[in-house]
């Protein structure tokens, strides 16, 4: 049985000496019950390794998600790049099914100096093709989770992510609060600043468990620049305590994937703070 709010790293724990797919026991020993397997530079995990991850994560009560490749653009100006993006997501869905990933996270694409409405329209057309391909491949046990993006040049503001998830089956959001903060040039500074995000989610989507990313982040006029540790949050923000208080007060179930440079160590710090606030 998972806690209402669980925590884990984006990738293999820093001090773990084995392979990423073998880390579930280590995570459980440190009170971490989420793990986001990273395929950001291509889906390279094989079926055997992925199934070991599935078996071990179930045994250790660790909820697995997967981050798909960075090289995805659902709204590319080039048709071949759209086709390759679909294939990368198909590969991700297959590997995700092997490993029992409850979410397959990905970045939707780029505006490329076009109107946002047109780019979203192209992305939606691509998603229809993607879901048809999943059916052709016999894939049914998957949930794609487009992520709120951190640069203002990227498709993936909160409204666009909600729209995708409203429109299509097999789609749930990944809310990266640091990206929202950076994209908005520092908009999450108090607990109340999160109200708009949670209100939009509650009003538009029926979410059982919210999938989240969190890190302290440095940004420029264009958005995201660099991830920082929790110890640097007073310099850069946003503050994890503000998010946790919102989750507790509004009785949300959530998975928080830590993306600071100290992925598992700061995940433990997040969990310890959560326990102290409950």
C-alpha positions, 0 to 999 in steps of 0.5 A: 500500500503506497502512501498518499505522497511518495518520493523517488529519484529521476534515475539511478540513485547516486550512491547505488553501485548496481544497475538502474533496473536493480535499484528497488531494494535500495530505494525501499531501504531509504524510504523511497517508493517511486522511481523514474527510469531514464530513457532520455537518450534512447530506449536501450533497456531490454525486455529481460532487464525491464521485467526484473525491474517490474518484479523487484519494484512490486516486491519492494513497493516502488512505483515505476515511471519512465522518462522517454527520449528527449528527441521527441517533437510531436509538432515538428515542421519535418514529417520524418521527425514526427514519424520518428517521434511516434516510433520513439514513443512506441518503443517507450510504451513497449519498454514501459509495459515490460517494466510496469511503468504507470507513466511514460513521461515525455516533452511534447515539442517546440513552437518553432516561431509558429502560433501556439494554437497551430502547434497544439493542433499539429501535436494532437494530429500526431497523438491520434497517429500515435494511438493508432500505432499503439493499437496496431502494435497490440499495446494497451497497458500504457499511460503517456504523461506529457510534461509541463516544459521549462522553456518558453519556446517549448510546447507544454505550458499548463493549459496545453498539457491539460488540453492534451490529457482532456482530449485523449485516452491513455494520457495523464499529465506530468506537472513539473513545478520547477518548469512552471516556475522557470517558464513563468520567470519565478511565479511560485513563491508562496503556498498560495501561488500553487492554487491556480495550478491545482484549481485547473487540474481539479476543474479539467481532469479526473486525476487519481494520482498526480505525477510530479517533478520537482527541483530547485531551478535557475532561470532566465528570461527564456525559462529554465537554465539549470537545476539546483539542490534543495539546499539552494532553494532560498537563492533560486526557488521554488520551495518544496514545503509550499508544494507539500502543504498544498498536497496535504491540505487538498488531500492529493495523492501524488508521486514526486520525482526529484530532479535536483543534482542530488536525486535520491538524497534530496528525495529523502529530504523531501520525504522527511519534510513531508512526514514532519508536516502531515 
